[in-house]
């Protein structure tokens, strides 16, 4: 588990949360329960970051509501207009799990480096803090991937934290640009070989080794994209279907 020497990253292609008619706000799916279970803690400390959305206060408020029925201690780190923690590194290392929102991964990486958070996350990962996130929050742990950080047309981006030596594809079955551009970027060598995830699917790494994909979408899949001469080969990875998409605390 997270505090006995294993380093976990769970990169989510989409589907971390779903609308809740029952409770009147969004609720976490089983993908987030999977992340929290990796901590091995009965009441895990979950740190939230919305750097990729400019520390959007509405998102952060929504997240506190989303987890209020779960036995989890939630806190957050912002950098606008200045860090809300006197010791951001210490806060990161105190968490059992980290969840990073979607948004602009290019802006996220630049700000994390400016504040030294890139080094803090690497240290936390080595110490056993479970790192996770969706979209930008999945790409950031890899070498890079495709991003709309620079406009609606996707562009390859290779300025990630590179804790994982691969590139990453997210929203793989919901955005027709993504598969084609990832194939082109891997084939050209602009990005390293990749793992990709459909909506509702997460990629689980222990250390730098891909272990398995898990899913809350019955038809969802993960993929390995490898260079093959001047092109690529894509291999479908069948995920383990998590037993419930609606969880009680």
Rosetta silent file (secondary structure, phi, psi, omega in degrees, C-alpha in Angstrom):
SEQUENCE: XXXXXXXXXXXXXXXXXXXXXXXXXXXXXXXXXXXXXXXXXXXXXXXXXXXXXXXXXXXXXXXXXXXXXXXXXXXXXXXXXXXXXXXXXXXXXXXXXXXXXXXXXXXXXXXXXXXXXXXXXXXXXXXXXXXXXXXXXXXXXXXXXXXXXXXXXXXXXXXXXXXXXXXXXXXXXXXXXXXXXXXXXXXXXXXXXXXXXXXXXXXXXXXXXXXXXXXXXXXXXXXXXXXXXXXXXXXXXXXXXXXXXXXXX
SCORE:     score description
SCORE:     0.000 S_00000001
   1 L     0.000 -174.653 -162.916    0.000    0.000    0.000 S_00000001
   2 L   -66.363  -26.309 -174.701    0.989    3.611   -0.255 S_00000001
   3 L  -106.245   21.925  177.837    3.238    3.935    2.818 S_00000001
   4 L  -124.144   32.857  170.004    5.275    0.752    2.434 S_00000001
   5 L   100.542   -7.196  178.240    7.471    1.702   -0.473 S_00000001
   6 L   -90.776  143.302 -179.532    5.215    1.371   -3.519 S_00000001
   7 L  -112.275  114.415 -175.961    4.708    4.361   -5.806 S_00000001
   8 E  -108.859  138.408  165.850    1.258    4.539   -7.409 S_00000001
   9 E  -130.116  131.439  175.994   -0.074    6.735  -10.202 S_00000001
  10 E  -120.083  107.486 -176.361   -3.666    6.435  -11.417 S_00000001
  11 E  -102.161  118.620 -169.387   -4.194    8.401  -14.639 S_00000001
  12 E  -104.249  125.179 -179.661   -7.877    8.785  -15.509 S_00000001
  13 L   -73.474  -22.111 -178.963   -9.032    9.296  -19.085 S_00000001
  14 L   159.296  158.226  175.837  -12.394   10.675  -17.946 S_00000001
  15 L    93.894   25.106  177.558  -15.286    9.771  -15.675 S_00000001
  16 L   -67.084  -31.901 -176.538  -13.931   10.579  -12.218 S_00000001
  17 E  -133.264  160.438  177.222  -17.280   12.084  -11.205 S_00000001
  18 E  -142.148  151.792  176.029  -20.907   11.804  -12.248 S_00000001
  19 E   -61.680  144.410  179.880  -24.015   13.912  -11.588 S_00000001
  20 E  -118.588  105.371  174.893  -25.960   12.783   -8.551 S_00000001
  21 L   -69.244  -29.731 -176.322  -29.716   13.203   -8.722 S_00000001
  22 L   -68.214  -41.411 -174.269  -29.953   11.628   -5.296 S_00000001
  23 L  -107.802   -8.007  175.274  -27.723   14.154   -3.512 S_00000001
  24 L    83.302   13.238  176.909  -28.021   17.174   -5.811 S_00000001
  25 E  -152.375 -179.585  177.013  -24.318   17.485   -6.735 S_00000001
  26 E   -73.469  153.665  175.855  -21.597   15.473   -8.439 S_00000001
  27 E  -132.339  148.862  178.532  -20.368   12.326   -6.738 S_00000001
  28 E   -66.193  146.417  172.642  -17.133   10.368   -7.188 S_00000001
  29 L   -89.931 -179.953 -179.745  -17.269    7.185   -9.233 S_00000001
  30 H   -62.994  -17.469  175.739  -15.603    3.907   -8.344 S_00000001
  31 H   -62.868  -37.264  178.645  -12.414    5.180  -10.006 S_00000001
  32 H   -75.718  -32.874  173.210  -11.888    7.506   -7.042 S_00000001
  33 H   -63.086  -39.255  177.508  -12.657    4.744   -4.556 S_00000001
  34 H   -59.805  -45.323  177.743   -9.977    2.706   -6.319 S_00000001
  35 H   -58.865  -49.391 -175.914   -7.486    5.562   -5.845 S_00000001
  36 H   -67.319  -34.064  178.100   -8.314    5.955   -2.163 S_00000001
  37 H   -63.295  -29.511  179.358   -8.155    2.224   -1.507 S_00000001
  38 L   -65.587  -20.316 -179.948   -4.540    2.230   -2.711 S_00000001
  39 L   -71.393  -24.577 -177.030   -3.599    4.417    0.258 S_00000001
  40 L    73.194   11.703 -176.990   -4.373    1.622    2.722 S_00000001
  41 L  -104.169  141.162  176.850   -5.858    4.186    5.107 S_00000001
  42 L   -67.981  -37.994  175.610   -9.265    3.949    6.790 S_00000001
  43 L  -129.234   82.511 -174.586   -9.662    7.724    6.550 S_00000001
  44 L   -69.231  150.692  173.619   -7.264    8.863    3.833 S_00000001
  45 E   -91.810  118.070 -176.578   -6.107   12.441    3.452 S_00000001
  46 E  -111.121  119.512  178.222   -6.983   13.568   -0.072 S_00000001
  47 E   -99.290  129.657 -178.168   -5.333   16.671   -1.503 S_00000001
  48 E  -106.342  140.157  173.724   -7.061   18.476   -4.369 S_00000001
  49 E  -133.440  131.978  177.328   -5.420   20.716   -6.966 S_00000001
  50 L  -121.372   32.976  179.692   -7.183   22.792   -9.607 S_00000001
  51 H   -54.801  -36.765 -175.592   -4.094   24.584  -10.949 S_00000001
  52 H   -68.789  -13.969  176.350   -5.103   23.615  -14.491 S_00000001
  53 H  -110.507   16.415 -176.894   -8.312   25.660  -14.152 S_00000001
  54 L    71.134   31.626 -178.974   -6.661   28.662  -12.528 S_00000001
  55 L    57.772   48.324 -178.158   -7.655   27.371   -9.065 S_00000001
  56 L   -57.221  117.308 -175.795  -11.336   27.598   -9.945 S_00000001
  57 H   -66.723  -34.415  179.787  -13.193   28.155   -6.669 S_00000001
  58 H   -64.577  -40.589  178.746  -16.446   26.642   -7.965 S_00000001
  59 H   -63.745  -45.566 -179.111  -14.678   23.385   -8.835 S_00000001
  60 H   -61.646  -42.590  177.872  -13.027   23.200   -5.428 S_00000001
  61 H   -61.864  -42.059  179.132  -16.328   23.867   -3.668 S_00000001
  62 H   -61.835  -36.865 -179.024  -17.998   21.195   -5.759 S_00000001
  63 H   -68.551  -38.148  176.327  -15.283   18.710   -4.795 S_00000001
  64 H   -62.182  -39.410  175.858  -15.799   19.288   -1.080 S_00000001
  65 H   -66.697  -37.599 -177.540  -19.478   18.554   -1.638 S_00000001
  66 H   -62.179  -35.067 -175.589  -18.688   15.487   -3.731 S_00000001
  67 L   -99.394    6.185 -171.832  -16.707   13.844   -0.926 S_00000001
  68 L   -71.769  -11.344  175.950  -18.803   14.951    2.042 S_00000001
  69 L  -101.849    2.674  179.518  -20.448   11.519    2.358 S_00000001
  70 L  -103.706  151.554  179.196  -17.139    9.650    2.182 S_00000001
  71 L   -84.949   76.426 -175.736  -14.832    8.919    5.095 S_00000001
  72 L  -145.296  142.912  178.795  -12.008   11.035    3.706 S_00000001
  73 E   -98.139  110.122 -172.992  -10.191   14.157    4.924 S_00000001
  74 E  -102.118  136.833  170.531  -10.191   16.659    2.062 S_00000001
  75 E  -146.399  174.307 -176.373   -7.988   19.740    1.692 S_00000001
  76 E  -144.270  157.999  176.715   -6.650   21.710   -1.269 S_00000001
  77 E  -122.449  127.361  174.865   -3.621   23.614   -2.517 S_00000001
  78 L  -120.904  160.635  176.855   -3.900   26.755   -4.653 S_00000001
  79 L  -121.179   -6.188  177.664   -1.251   29.045   -6.133 S_00000001
  80 L  -103.801  135.355   -9.763   -3.453   32.049   -7.081 S_00000001
  81 L   -77.814   -8.698  174.970   -2.846   34.805   -6.090 S_00000001
  82 L  -155.255  162.157  179.490   -0.243   33.128   -3.891 S_00000001
  83 L   -56.762  136.840  179.818    0.038   29.661   -2.324 S_00000001
  84 L   -83.937   -0.719  176.986   -2.625   29.133    0.330 S_00000001
  85 L  -117.985  137.245  177.297   -0.193   26.987    2.339 S_00000001
  86 L   -65.060  -29.990 -177.671    2.910   28.334    4.070 S_00000001
  87 L  -132.497   80.760 -178.013    4.692   25.081    3.194 S_00000001
  88 H   -57.038  -40.407  178.890    3.269   23.570   -0.029 S_00000001
  89 H   -59.553  -46.597  179.630    5.886   20.806   -0.083 S_00000001
  90 H   -60.650  -41.055  178.946    4.995   19.792    3.453 S_00000001
  91 H   -61.652  -45.675  179.998    1.294   19.772    2.605 S_00000001
  92 H   -59.098  -45.374 -177.472    1.884   17.533   -0.429 S_00000001
  93 H   -69.465  -20.506  179.076    3.956   15.069    1.595 S_00000001
  94 H   -79.943  -16.136 -176.587    1.276   14.918    4.318 S_00000001
  95 L   -77.847  154.610  170.430   -1.396   13.660    1.921 S_00000001
  96 L   -90.088  -30.806  178.541   -2.226   10.016    1.338 S_00000001
  97 E  -146.542  150.857  177.028   -3.531   10.725   -2.165 S_00000001
  98 E  -120.939  136.705  172.930   -3.509   13.635   -4.599 S_00000001
  99 E  -126.302  127.901 -175.938   -6.194   14.340   -7.207 S_00000001
 100 E  -114.236  132.431 -176.926   -5.531   16.886   -9.979 S_00000001
 101 L   -74.452  169.956  168.755   -8.309   18.387  -12.081 S_00000001
 102 L   -77.032  178.980 -177.769   -8.514   18.752  -15.830 S_00000001
 103 L   135.107 -141.273 -179.094   -7.852   22.007  -17.640 S_00000001
 104 L   -91.608  106.421 -179.083   -4.657   23.421  -19.146 S_00000001
 105 H   -71.059  -30.723  178.608   -1.815   20.977  -18.548 S_00000001
 106 H   -65.670  -44.005  177.524    0.734   23.393  -20.066 S_00000001
 107 H   -66.434  -41.087  178.392   -0.206   26.129  -17.597 S_00000001
 108 H   -56.037  -51.197 -175.768   -0.294   23.615  -14.755 S_00000001
 109 H   -64.071  -39.856 -179.788    3.244   22.376  -15.461 S_00000001
 110 H   -64.085  -43.073 -178.872    4.656   25.892  -15.796 S_00000001
 111 H   -71.366  -38.707  177.439    3.161   27.021  -12.488 S_00000001
 112 H   -60.801  -42.828  179.353    4.164   23.857  -10.649 S_00000001
 113 H   -66.781  -38.949  179.620    7.764   24.345  -11.773 S_00000001
 114 H   -59.396  -37.870 -177.570    7.668   28.022  -10.839 S_00000001
 115 L   -97.428    5.535  179.605    6.626   27.102   -7.283 S_00000001
 116 L    74.305   14.809 -178.377    8.809   23.995   -6.974 S_00000001
 117 H   -73.801  -25.780  178.453    5.785   21.694   -6.848 S_00000001
 118 H   -59.535  -43.909  178.837    7.219   19.427   -9.544 S_00000001
 119 H   -69.178  -36.509  179.254   10.022   18.390   -7.203 S_00000001
 120 H   -65.625  -40.114  178.690    7.613   18.062   -4.287 S_00000001
 121 H   -67.884  -38.328  177.052    5.343   15.735   -6.254 S_00000001
 122 H   -62.142  -41.237  178.115    8.293   13.599   -7.327 S_00000001
 123 H   -65.038  -43.144  179.730    9.352   13.309   -3.688 S_00000001
 124 H   -63.487  -42.961  178.937    5.810   12.472   -2.601 S_00000001
 125 H   -59.396  -44.815  179.343    5.478    9.824   -5.310 S_00000001
 126 H   -65.423  -28.721 -178.270    8.705    8.161   -4.195 S_00000001
 127 H   -86.084   -6.601  175.371    7.495    8.219   -0.582 S_00000001
 128 L   108.499    6.121  172.792    4.197    6.498   -1.430 S_00000001
 129 L   -69.430  129.738 -179.501    1.636    9.279   -1.864 S_00000001
 130 E   -77.254  120.462  179.998   -0.852    8.048   -4.485 S_00000001
 131 E   -99.150  134.623 -179.072   -0.894   10.493   -7.405 S_00000001
 132 E  -151.182  173.356  176.944   -3.993   10.710   -9.580 S_00000001
 133 E   162.553  168.910 -177.433   -6.015   13.006  -11.771 S_00000001
 134 E  -118.747  141.436  175.897   -8.140   13.289  -14.886 S_00000001
 135 L    59.047 -112.554  175.425   -7.263   14.683  -18.321 S_00000001
 136 H   -54.972  -35.764  179.672   -4.607   17.350  -17.570 S_00000001
 137 H   -73.430   -8.313  171.340   -4.328   15.684  -14.166 S_00000001
 138 H   -98.498  -43.172 -179.155   -3.453   12.416  -15.935 S_00000001
 139 H   -60.481  -36.886 -168.430   -1.162   13.834  -18.615 S_00000001
 140 L   -60.620  -28.266 -177.210    0.979   15.760  -16.130 S_00000001
 141 L   -79.889  -15.016 -178.225    2.639   12.682  -14.589 S_00000001
 142 L   -92.901  179.577  171.778    3.799   11.451  -18.029 S_00000001
 143 L   -62.909  -37.463  179.681    6.331   12.864  -20.493 S_00000001
 144 E   168.446 -156.820 -178.285    3.389   14.446  -22.279 S_00000001
 145 E   171.169 -156.438  177.264    0.524   13.859  -24.660 S_00000001
 146 E  -100.361  139.126 -175.437   -1.951   15.815  -26.745 S_00000001
 147 E  -142.187  150.383  170.858   -3.465   18.979  -25.273 S_00000001
 148 L   -99.493   22.147  179.383   -5.833   21.813  -26.113 S_00000001
 149 L   -59.655  -24.319 -174.420   -3.852   24.114  -23.796 S_00000001
 150 L  -107.336    2.347 -179.424   -2.931   26.271  -26.814 S_00000001
 151 L   149.451  174.228 -175.486   -6.282   26.319  -28.600 S_00000001
 152 L   -66.179  -23.467  175.505   -9.155   24.097  -29.749 S_00000001
 153 L   -85.663  123.775 -176.178   -6.916   22.222  -32.171 S_00000001
 154 L   -63.144  147.515  175.831   -4.891   19.683  -30.249 S_00000001
 155 E  -133.588  146.667  173.466   -1.105   19.903  -30.196 S_00000001
 156 E   -66.089  146.916 -178.084    1.567   17.476  -28.989 S_00000001
 157 E  -144.635  129.740 -174.347    3.121   18.518  -25.695 S_00000001
 158 L  -132.203   43.670 -179.172    6.184   16.978  -24.055 S_00000001
 159 L  -119.109   28.898  179.183    6.814   19.099  -20.952 S_00000001
 160 L   -72.574  176.375 -179.629    5.233   16.856  -18.336 S_00000001
 161 L   -68.321  -20.871  175.371    6.806   15.900  -15.012 S_00000001
 162 L    60.084   31.261  168.154    7.978   12.635  -16.664 S_00000001
 163 L   -62.583  -32.591  175.027    7.613   10.521  -13.540 S_00000001
 164 L  -107.924  134.809 -172.153    6.371    7.997  -16.100 S_00000001
 165 L   -83.552   19.896 -177.054    8.503    7.577  -19.248 S_00000001
 166 L  -115.153  167.404  163.032    5.489    7.337  -21.584 S_00000001
 167 E   -94.519  171.090 -171.927    3.107    9.716  -23.238 S_00000001
 168 E  -137.025  141.702  172.509   -0.581    9.532  -22.400 S_00000001
 169 E  -115.038  132.210  179.261   -3.861    9.723  -24.278 S_00000001
 170 L  -122.795  165.163 -178.302   -7.059   10.818  -22.517 S_00000001
 171 L    48.247   43.073 -164.448  -10.709   11.101  -23.629 S_00000001
 172 L   -69.854  -27.671 -178.467   -9.622    8.584  -26.219 S_00000001
 173 L  -104.523    0.464 -175.482  -13.071    7.514  -27.427 S_00000001
 174 L  -113.757  -11.505  179.722  -14.863   10.868  -27.120 S_00000001
 175 L  -127.138  109.574 -173.522  -12.613   13.262  -29.070 S_00000001
 176 H   -64.995  -16.793  177.608  -11.824   12.162  -32.638 S_00000001
 177 H   -69.854  -29.581 -162.344   -8.650   14.276  -32.783 S_00000001
 178 H   -70.964  -46.164 -178.045   -6.907   12.405  -30.006 S_00000001
 179 H   -63.713  -47.128 -178.264   -6.248    8.935  -31.399 S_00000001
 180 H   -59.674  -47.433 -176.534   -5.024   10.225  -34.769 S_00000001
 181 H   -69.820  -35.770  177.470   -2.691   12.832  -33.288 S_00000001
 182 H   -63.640  -43.047  177.377   -1.294   10.457  -30.668 S_00000001
 183 H   -59.270  -46.473 -179.077   -0.500    7.948  -33.417 S_00000001
 184 H   -63.344  -40.776 -176.416    1.189   10.646  -35.510 S_00000001
 185 H   -70.293  -37.081  176.872    3.168   11.995  -32.551 S_00000001
 186 H   -72.088  -41.140 -179.761    4.434    8.579  -31.474 S_00000001
 187 H   -61.552  -38.429 -177.812    5.248    7.586  -35.067 S_00000001
 188 H   -80.178  -13.650 -176.036    7.315   10.756  -35.592 S_00000001
 189 L    86.418    1.273  177.748    9.146   10.415  -32.279 S_00000001
 190 L   -65.255  -31.181  173.935    7.756   13.735  -31.039 S_00000001
 191 L  -126.437  149.358  175.657    6.236   11.769  -28.163 S_00000001
 192 L   -73.081  172.542  177.581    7.400    8.482  -26.640 S_00000001
 193 L   -54.441  152.598 -162.585    5.321    5.342  -26.769 S_00000001
 194 E  -130.333  158.852  161.358    2.007    5.792  -25.016 S_00000001
 195 E  -116.590  144.884 -178.076   -0.796    4.437  -22.923 S_00000001
 196 E  -136.264  156.488 -176.139   -4.285    5.803  -23.537 S_00000001
 197 E  -137.862  134.371  171.927   -7.645    5.573  -21.784 S_00000001
 198 L   -70.229  174.027  171.406  -11.254    5.911  -22.906 S_00000001
 199 L   -60.405  136.635  178.821  -13.847    7.801  -20.894 S_00000001
 200 L    81.713    8.910 -176.565  -14.474    5.999  -17.622 S_00000001
 201 E  -123.269  142.814  178.519  -11.114    4.195  -17.735 S_00000001
 202 E  -126.640  148.046  178.008   -7.986    4.686  -15.613 S_00000001
 203 E  -103.429  125.324 -177.992   -4.383    3.573  -16.072 S_00000001
 204 E  -110.390  122.330  176.749   -2.673    2.224  -12.946 S_00000001
 205 E  -115.259  140.852  168.719    1.117    2.287  -12.678 S_00000001
 206 E  -115.022  121.170 -165.924    3.270    0.948   -9.843 S_00000001
 207 L    60.903 -130.828  176.383    6.604    2.659  -10.053 S_00000001
 208 L  -102.801   11.052 -178.009    7.027    3.195  -13.781 S_00000001
 209 E   -97.850  127.599  172.710    5.395   -0.106  -14.727 S_00000001
 210 E   -68.948  125.976 -175.769    1.877   -0.197  -16.140 S_00000001
 211 E  -101.302  -50.686 -178.915   -0.018   -2.735  -14.025 S_00000001
 212 E  -167.201  165.406  168.776   -3.604   -2.680  -15.218 S_00000001
 213 E  -107.972  146.026  175.264   -6.495   -0.581  -16.429 S_00000001
 214 E  -126.603  155.045 -171.514   -9.708   -0.270  -14.433 S_00000001
 215 E  -146.838  148.291  167.036  -13.043    0.984  -15.698 S_00000001
 216 L  -109.012    2.887  179.378  -16.529    2.119  -14.706 S_00000001
 217 L  -109.439  114.834 -175.547  -17.592    1.995  -18.383 S_00000001
 218 L   -56.229  -30.847 -178.927  -18.563   -1.516  -19.564 S_00000001
 219 L   -97.947   -0.415 -176.006  -17.424   -0.785  -23.137 S_00000001
 220 L   -73.652  157.887 -179.632  -14.364    1.269  -22.182 S_00000001
 221 L  -148.355  165.956  170.330  -10.810    0.195  -22.890 S_00000001
 222 E  -115.667  169.017 -173.202   -7.183    1.212  -22.512 S_00000001
 223 E  -146.914  148.783  169.361   -4.516    1.051  -25.197 S_00000001
 224 E  -111.712  127.907 -179.697   -0.781    0.701  -25.706 S_00000001
 225 E  -116.739  116.724 -176.314    0.603    2.650  -28.691 S_00000001
 226 E  -119.777  147.421  174.182    4.067    1.582  -29.891 S_00000001
 227 E   -66.757  143.534  179.306    6.268    2.750  -32.754 S_00000001
 228 E  -146.522   91.094 -175.289    6.411    0.330  -35.672 S_00000001
 229 L    65.238 -123.624  178.170    8.725    1.451  -38.437 S_00000001
 230 L   -89.342    0.353 -178.575    7.289    4.672  -39.835 S_00000001
 231 E  -127.550 -151.016  179.260    3.963    4.062  -38.118 S_00000001
 232 E  -138.674  161.455  165.757    2.527    2.638  -34.923 S_00000001
 233 E  -116.697  135.937  176.949    0.820   -0.430  -33.585 S_00000001
 234 E  -113.656  129.481 -179.078   -2.038   -0.004  -31.150 S_00000001
 235 E  -115.426  125.919  178.387   -2.891   -2.788  -28.714 S_00000001
 236 E   -76.866  135.969  178.202   -6.220   -2.839  -26.894 S_00000001
 237 E  -116.039  118.796  179.377   -6.029   -3.510  -23.146 S_00000001
 238 L   -78.179  123.258 -178.627   -9.164   -4.859  -21.520 S_00000001
 239 L   -81.011  162.176  170.263   -9.686   -3.138  -18.171 S_00000001
 240 E   -81.665  121.697 -178.273  -10.930   -4.669  -14.960 S_00000001
 241 E   -78.148  121.391  178.452  -14.508   -3.505  -14.581 S_00000001
 242 L   -72.099  148.660 -165.530  -15.092   -2.052  -11.138 S_00000001
 243 L   -73.389  -20.392 -176.880  -18.160   -3.468   -9.472 S_00000001
 244 L  -146.833  139.924  174.649  -20.107   -0.268   -8.900 S_00000001
 245 L   -99.568  -10.638  175.910  -20.303    3.181  -10.489 S_00000001
 246 L  -123.262  117.056 -169.875  -22.355    4.599   -7.651 S_00000001
 247 L  -112.995  140.962  166.950  -20.723    4.192   -4.263 S_00000001
 248 L   -88.740  150.779  179.378  -21.900    4.570   -0.716 S_00000001
 249 L   -65.567    0.000    0.000  -19.286    5.896    1.726 S_00000001
